[in-house]
């Protein structure tokens, strides 16, 4: 499972309007579809996020190759309403080893990995590790503790 979030999409929507943002989303969706195998699936998850299911990918190396192919495709400049946009995305990767994996859990892991990719400087991908989840839980706990201490 890949979870992709466009980088700097809010700035595009704010400067070109929602019509420009929608036009970019159509280009991104087409590029994603062209970057995948016929057996793979991509869907807009919401806003500027896309969930991508790689069927029977076989190895971590092939997942990495797919991520790199997507990054090149999405990084190619596009003319939106007369403005050249350099789109890009941050991608989180969660690998599933068996049919017993919970789909929501795999998607959550991919989302956590995507935020790690954004934190690493955007325009990259990260493979999920349990340490990422532990950091996310720790950050949430710290924020909750800080909010309680203000009361």
N, C-alpha and C positions, 0 to 999 in steps of 0.2 A: 504494500500500500504506500502510495506517495501522497503527500498533502502539500500542495503548492499555493503560495500566496504571492500575489504580485507586489513588487517593491514600488513604493512611492505612488501607489494608485490614487490616494486621496489628493495628492498634488495635481494629478491629471484631471480628476473630477472637478476640483476647485478652479482650475484654470481654463479647461475646455468645456466644462459643464457635463451633465450626465449623458448627453448624447455622444460627446466625445469619448467618455469613459465606456459607454456601451459599445461604441464602434471598436475600441481597443479590445474589449472582452471578446468580441466576435473574431477578431484577428488571432487572439491568443488561443481561443478554443480550436480554431482551424489548425494552428501550428501544433498544438498538443496532439490533435488527432493524427496529423501527418508524422509526428515523431514516434508514434506507438505502433505496435504490431496489431494486425486485425483482431487478435484474441484479447487484447487489452481494452479497458474501458476508462473513459474520462468523463467526469460530470462536474458542472459548476456546483459547488457546495453552497455557496452563498457569497454575496458581495464580490470580492475579487479572489475567492478561494476555489480551488479545484481539487477534487479527490480523484486519484488515478489508481486503478486496480490492475496490477500486472499479473496475468494468469500464467502459472507454471513457468516462472522466470528462470528457475534452475539454479542460479548461483548469485552470490553477492556481487561478483564481478559484472555480471550481466545487468544487475540493477544499477550499478555505478555507471556503466556505459549508457544505459537508458537515461539516467539523470543528466549526464553530460550532453547527450544528444538534445534533450529538452532544453537545457540551459543555452546551448548554441542557438537553437531555433527561436526561443523566446527573446534572446538578446539581440536579435537582428532589428535594426531601427525600422520604424514604420511611420508613414505619413498619416497623421490624424488631423483632419481639418486644416491642412496646410502647415502643421507643426510636426517636425521630426521628433518622434518619441523613441527613446531607448528603453524599451520595456525589459523587465527582468523579473525574476522570481526567486524566492527562497523556497526550498523543498525539504520537507521532512520525510524520512523513510522509516517504515516499520516493516520488519520481515516477519512472516508467519510461517511457522514450521509444521503445523499440522491442521487438520480439519477441526480440531477441538478448540482452536483459538476463537475468542469472542470478537466479533466484528467491531463492536463499539470500542473495545480495548485496543485493538490494532489501530483504529482510526485516531484514538486519543494519543497513542504512542507516536504516530506519524505527526500529529499536531504539535506535540511537545518537541519533537525533533525539528520541526519547521521553525519554531520559535528559537531554538538553539542556532539554527542556520542564520536567522535574522540577526541574532546577537553577535554572530561571528562576522558580521559586516554585510549582510544581504548578498544576493546574487550567487548563492552557493547552495549546497545541499548537505545534510547531516543525517547519518544513520542513527536511529534511536539506540540509546543505551539506558539500562536501569538507573544509572547515576543521574541522567537528565530528569527522570521522573522524581527522584529523591530531591533534586534541587528545586523543582517546581513545587513540590509539597512543602519543602522548607520555606520557600519564598512566601507561599500562601499563609503558612503559619505565622511567619514574621509579620506580615501585613495585618493579620487578625490581631496579633498581640499588640502591635502599635496602635491600632484603632481602639482596642479596649483600654489601653493606657491613657488615651486622650479623654475618655469618659469621666 
